[in-house]
Amino acid sequence: MILLTGATGLLGSHVLLQLLESGRQVRALYRTPENKARTKSLFAFYQRPELFADIDWVQADINDIPSLEAAFKDIDFVYHAAAYISFDPYDEDKLRKINIEGTANVVNCCLAFGVKKLCHVSSIAALGDPLDFQFSVNEETEWNPEKPHSDYAISKHGAEMEIWRGQQEGLDVVMVNPGIIIGPPFWETGSSAMYKMIENGQRFYTFGTMGFVSARDVAKIMVLLMDSDISGEHFTLSAGDFSYRDIFFMAADAMQKKRPTMYAKPWMTAAGARLDWLLSIFGKKRVLTLDQARAAHETIAYPNDKIVQALGFKFTPPEQIFAEIFRNN
């Protein structure tokens, strides 16, 4: 049987659907009954509501050892998609607790219960740091601890160290590093947050670039990697590098909403981040940090050559992804 952590998240729900569509038996972890509603909505969105009844749901938390150990009974393969995503500096402890300690717990259970193979979802944020003369980052780029990183990136890098520790102790592992994941609007982070911004009349854009990838593509690749003999490798997953302006324009067009019209210069995003920090003193959750403000103008490439060569995979272009998501609008 397969165990899936993070089954009620954007990516986890897609992995769950992909596994069930291929006839696998899946035990899916959830923390609260309310979280399962989003997964059910996703199954309905893809017109596969009948598969929802085939899920072996288990209430457990990756930071609660007794419940996690109970979920590992009779498990052969594990997909670890559970993670906390936040760029708010006030969430540092929570990021470390869930992303690093939670991953360590999953790895320890895999080793203790004799799991055959583990697939871990990392992030493009955990890839290395380019040298001053480099303009791209790939799987071989080294992480420089002296460089500034967000707490989220640090937590995902720490999680990767736990995965490689598991490999050294005899666990068969494979890992993916997706870019920004695009999917239907049933969640509050990632592409769903962008949809809300456009819905609310987002006015600004930047020319910084980032790798973007479909949630369905990531799920398909994870299953292909787990079914393969590939082990001890990690792969950058991106359909290509696109500017934030172009992504905003594609999404707005698919949603039949107005495109953003104003270029946000670096000084403007920096000022916005400082204002956001000031408001956070009065209890507002951070939505724009200085790290994010700088990243909005960076033009770093994230090549997908390694996964294309390994699997011959053809990624879905973002414009097509958005068109499929909002085809009924």
C-alpha positions as CSV (number, residue, x, y, z in Angstrom):
1,M,0.0,0.0,0.0
2,I,1.0,3.6,-0.6
3,L,1.1,6.3,2.1
4,L,0.6,9.9,1.1
5,T,1.3,12.8,3.5
6,G,-0.1,16.3,2.7
7,A,-3.1,14.6,0.9
8,T,-5.4,17.6,1.4
9,G,-3.0,20.2,-0.1
10,L,-2.9,21.4,-3.7
11,L,-0.1,19.1,-4.9
12,G,-1.0,16.2,-2.5
13,S,-4.6,16.1,-3.8
14,H,-3.3,15.9,-7.4
15,V,-0.9,13.1,-6.4
16,L,-3.8,11.3,-4.7
17,L,-6.0,11.6,-7.8
18,Q,-3.1,10.4,-10.1
19,L,-2.5,7.3,-7.9
20,L,-6.2,6.4,-7.7
21,E,-6.7,6.9,-11.5
22,S,-3.9,4.3,-12.0
23,G,-5.6,1.8,-9.7
24,R,-3.3,2.1,-6.6
25,Q,-4.4,1.6,-3.0
26,V,-3.6,4.8,-1.1
27,R,-3.7,5.7,2.6
28,A,-4.0,9.4,2.8
29,L,-3.2,11.5,5.9
30,Y,-5.3,14.4,7.0
31,R,-5.3,16.6,10.1
32,T,-8.9,18.0,10.2
33,P,-12.1,16.8,8.5
34,E,-12.6,20.2,7.0
35,N,-9.4,19.9,5.0
36,K,-10.8,16.9,3.1
37,A,-13.5,19.1,1.5
38,R,-10.9,20.8,-0.7
39,T,-9.7,17.4,-2.0
40,K,-13.2,16.4,-2.7
41,S,-13.8,19.6,-4.7
42,L,-10.6,18.8,-6.7
43,F,-11.9,15.3,-7.6
44,A,-15.2,16.8,-8.7
45,F,-13.3,19.5,-10.7
46,Y,-11.6,16.8,-12.7
47,Q,-14.9,14.8,-13.0
48,R,-13.7,11.9,-11.0
49,P,-15.8,12.2,-7.8
50,E,-16.4,8.5,-7.6
51,L,-12.7,7.9,-6.8
52,F,-13.0,9.9,-3.5
53,A,-14.7,6.9,-1.9
54,D,-11.6,4.7,-2.6
55,I,-9.3,6.7,-0.3
56,D,-8.2,5.1,2.9
57,W,-8.2,8.3,5.1
58,V,-6.2,8.3,8.3
59,Q,-6.1,11.2,10.7
60,A,-2.5,11.8,11.6
61,D,0.1,14.5,11.9
62,I,3.7,14.2,10.8
63,N,4.8,15.9,14.1
64,D,2.7,13.4,16.2
65,I,4.8,10.2,16.3
66,P,2.1,7.8,17.7
67,S,-0.4,8.7,15.0
68,L,2.3,8.7,12.3
69,E,3.6,5.3,13.3
70,A,0.0,3.9,13.2
71,A,-0.4,5.2,9.7
72,F,2.7,3.4,8.5
73,K,1.4,-0.1,9.1
74,D,1.6,-2.3,5.9
75,I,3.0,0.6,3.9
76,D,5.5,-0.1,1.0
77,F,5.8,3.2,-0.7
78,V,5.6,6.8,0.7
79,Y,4.9,10.1,-1.1
80,H,5.8,13.0,1.3
81,A,4.0,16.1,0.1
82,A,3.2,17.6,3.5
83,A,4.8,21.0,4.1
84,Y,4.1,24.4,5.5
85,I,4.5,27.3,3.1
86,S,5.0,30.8,4.4
87,F,7.3,33.7,3.8
88,D,6.4,35.5,7.0
89,P,9.5,35.7,9.3
90,Y,7.2,35.2,12.3
91,D,6.5,31.7,11.1
92,E,10.1,30.6,11.3
93,D,9.5,28.1,14.2
94,K,6.5,26.6,12.5
95,L,8.4,26.2,9.3
96,R,11.2,24.4,11.0
97,K,8.9,22.2,13.0
98,I,6.8,21.0,10.1
99,N,9.2,21.0,7.2
100,I,12.4,19.8,8.9
101,E,11.3,17.9,12.0
102,G,8.2,16.5,10.3
103,T,10.3,15.2,7.4
104,A,12.8,13.7,9.8
105,N,9.8,11.8,11.4
106,V,8.7,10.6,8.1
107,V,12.2,9.4,7.2
108,N,12.6,7.6,10.5
109,C,9.2,5.8,10.1
110,C,10.2,4.8,6.6
111,L,13.4,3.2,8.0
112,A,11.7,1.6,10.9
113,F,8.8,0.1,8.9
114,G,10.9,-1.1,6.0
115,V,9.5,1.2,3.3
116,K,10.7,0.3,-0.2
117,K,10.9,3.8,-1.6
118,L,10.2,7.4,-0.6
119,C,9.4,10.4,-2.9
120,H,9.9,13.8,-1.3
121,V,8.5,17.1,-2.5
122,S,11.1,19.8,-2.0
123,S,11.0,23.2,-3.7
124,I,12.8,25.3,-6.3
125,A,13.6,27.5,-3.3
126,A,15.9,24.8,-1.9
127,L,18.1,24.6,-4.9
128,G,21.6,26.2,-4.7
129,D,22.9,29.7,-5.1
130,P,24.3,30.9,-8.4
131,L,27.8,32.4,-8.5
132,D,28.0,36.1,-9.4
133,F,28.6,35.3,-13.1
134,Q,25.8,32.7,-13.3
135,F,22.2,33.3,-14.4
136,S,20.7,29.8,-13.9
137,V,20.3,27.3,-11.1
138,N,20.1,23.5,-11.5
139,E,20.4,20.3,-9.5
140,E,24.2,20.7,-9.3
141,T,24.2,24.2,-8.0
142,E,25.6,24.3,-4.4
143,W,23.7,25.8,-1.5
144,N,25.7,28.6,0.1
145,P,24.8,29.1,3.7
146,E,26.4,32.5,3.7
147,K,23.9,33.8,1.2
148,P,20.5,35.3,2.4
149,H,17.6,32.8,2.2
150,S,14.0,33.0,3.3
151,D,13.0,30.9,6.3
152,Y,10.9,28.8,4.0
153,A,13.9,28.1,1.7
154,I,16.0,27.2,4.8
155,S,13.4,24.9,6.1
156,K,13.0,23.1,2.8
157,H,16.8,22.7,2.5
158,G,16.9,21.3,6.0
159,A,14.2,18.8,4.9
160,E,16.3,17.8,2.0
161,M,19.2,17.0,4.4
162,E,16.9,14.6,6.3
163,I,16.0,12.9,3.0
164,W,19.7,12.4,2.1
165,R,20.3,11.2,5.7
166,G,17.6,8.5,5.1
167,Q,19.4,7.5,1.9
168,Q,22.7,7.1,3.7
169,E,20.9,4.8,6.2
170,G,19.6,2.6,3.4
171,L,16.3,4.2,2.3
172,D,15.6,4.3,-1.4
173,V,14.7,7.9,-2.2
174,V,13.8,10.3,-5.0
175,M,13.1,14.0,-4.8
176,V,11.4,16.7,-6.9
177,N,12.0,20.5,-6.7
178,P,8.9,22.1,-8.3
179,G,8.7,25.8,-9.3
180,I,5.5,27.7,-8.5
181,I,2.7,25.1,-8.8
182,I,-0.3,26.1,-10.8
183,G,-3.6,24.4,-10.0
184,P,-7.4,25.0,-9.5
185,P,-8.4,27.7,-7.0
186,F,-9.3,25.6,-4.0
187,W,-6.4,26.7,-1.7
188,E,-5.1,29.9,-0.2
189,T,-1.5,29.9,-1.3
190,G,0.5,29.7,-4.5
191,S,-1.5,30.1,-7.7
192,S,-4.8,30.4,-5.8
193,A,-3.5,33.6,-4.1
194,M,-2.6,35.0,-7.5
195,Y,-6.2,34.3,-8.7
196,K,-7.6,36.3,-5.8
197,M,-5.2,39.2,-6.5
198,I,-6.4,39.3,-10.1
199,E,-10.1,38.9,-9.1
200,N,-9.5,42.0,-6.8
201,G,-8.1,44.1,-9.6
202,Q,-4.3,43.5,-9.3
203,R,-2.7,46.6,-10.8
204,F,1.1,45.9,-10.6
205,Y,3.5,43.5,-12.3
206,T,7.3,43.0,-12.4
207,F,9.6,41.5,-15.0
208,G,11.3,39.0,-12.7
209,T,11.2,35.4,-13.8
210,M,10.4,32.1,-12.1
211,G,9.8,28.5,-13.0
212,F,6.1,27.6,-13.1
213,V,4.6,24.1,-13.4
214,S,1.2,22.4,-13.5
215,A,0.2,20.4,-10.3
216,R,-0.9,17.6,-12.6
217,D,2.5,17.5,-14.3
218,V,4.3,17.3,-10.9
219,A,2.0,14.5,-9.7
220,K,2.5,12.5,-13.0
221,I,6.3,12.9,-12.7
222,M,6.3,11.8,-9.0
223,V,4.5,8.6,-9.9
224,L,6.7,7.9,-12.9
225,L,9.8,8.4,-10.7
226,M,8.5,6.1,-8.0
227,D,7.7,3.4,-10.7
228,S,11.2,3.7,-12.2
229,D,14.6,2.4,-11.0
230,I,15.8,6.0,-10.5
231,S,17.1,6.5,-6.9
232,G,19.2,9.0,-5.0
233,E,18.4,11.8,-7.5
234,H,16.5,15.1,-7.4
235,F,14.9,16.9,-10.3
236,T,13.9,20.5,-11.0
237,L,10.3,20.6,-12.3
238,S,9.4,23.6,-14.4
239,A,7.5,24.1,-17.6
240,G,9.9,27.0,-18.3
241,D,10.9,30.4,-17.0
242,F,8.2,33.1,-17.3
243,S,8.1,36.7,-16.1
244,Y,5.5,37.5,-13.4
245,R,4.0,39.9,-15.9
246,D,3.4,37.2,-18.5
247,I,2.0,34.8,-15.9
248,F,-0.4,37.5,-14.6
249,F,-1.4,38.3,-18.1
250,M,-2.1,34.6,-19.0
251,A,-4.1,34.1,-15.8
252,A,-6.1,37.3,-16.2
253,D,-7.0,36.4,-19.8
254,A,-8.1,33.0,-18.9
255,M,-10.2,34.4,-16.0
256,Q,-11.6,37.1,-18.4
257,K,-10.3,39.8,-16.0
258,K,-8.4,43.0,-16.5
259,R,-4.7,42.6,-16.9
260,P,-2.3,44.4,-14.5
261,T,-1.3,47.7,-16.1
262,M,1.6,49.2,-14.0
263,Y,5.2,48.1,-13.7
264,A,6.3,48.0,-10.1
265,K,9.9,49.3,-10.0
266,P,12.3,47.9,-7.5
267,W,12.0,50.9,-5.2
268,M,8.2,50.4,-5.2
269,T,8.3,46.7,-4.2
270,A,10.9,47.6,-1.5
271,A,8.7,50.3,-0.2
272,G,5.7,48.0,-0.2
273,A,7.7,45.4,1.8
274,R,8.6,48.0,4.4
275,L,4.9,49.1,4.7
276,D,3.9,45.5,5.0
277,W,6.4,45.1,7.9
278,L,5.0,48.1,9.6
279,L,1.4,46.8,9.4
280,S,2.6,43.4,10.7
281,I,3.5,45.2,14.0
282,F,-0.3,45.7,14.4
283,G,-1.1,42.0,13.8
284,K,-1.4,41.9,10.0
285,K,0.1,38.7,8.5
286,R,3.1,39.4,6.2
287,V,2.4,39.1,2.5
288,L,5.4,40.8,1.1
289,T,8.9,40.6,2.6
290,L,12.1,42.3,1.4
291,D,13.3,38.9,0.1
292,Q,10.2,38.6,-1.9
293,A,10.4,42.2,-3.2
294,R,14.0,41.5,-4.4
295,A,13.0,38.1,-5.9
296,A,10.2,39.8,-7.9
297,H,12.9,41.4,-10.0
298,E,15.4,38.5,-10.4
299,T,15.8,36.9,-13.7
300,I,17.3,33.5,-12.9
301,A,16.6,30.4,-15.1
302,Y,15.7,27.0,-13.7
303,P,16.4,24.5,-16.5
304,N,14.4,21.2,-16.6
305,D,16.9,19.3,-18.8
306,K,17.5,16.6,-16.2
307,I,13.9,15.4,-15.8
308,V,13.3,15.7,-19.6
309,Q,16.3,13.5,-20.3
310,A,15.4,11.0,-17.5
311,L,11.7,10.5,-18.5
312,G,11.2,12.3,-21.8
313,F,8.5,14.2,-20.1
314,K,6.7,17.0,-22.0
315,F,5.4,19.8,-19.7
316,T,2.1,21.6,-20.1
317,P,2.6,25.3,-20.9
318,P,1.1,27.7,-18.3
319,E,-1.2,29.3,-20.8
320,Q,-2.8,25.9,-21.5
321,I,-3.0,25.2,-17.7
322,F,-4.9,28.4,-17.1
323,A,-7.2,27.8,-20.0
324,E,-8.1,24.4,-18.7
325,I,-8.7,25.6,-15.1
326,F,-11.0,28.5,-16.2
327,R,-12.6,26.9,-19.3
328,N,-16.1,27.0,-17.7
329,N,-15.9,30.6,-16.6
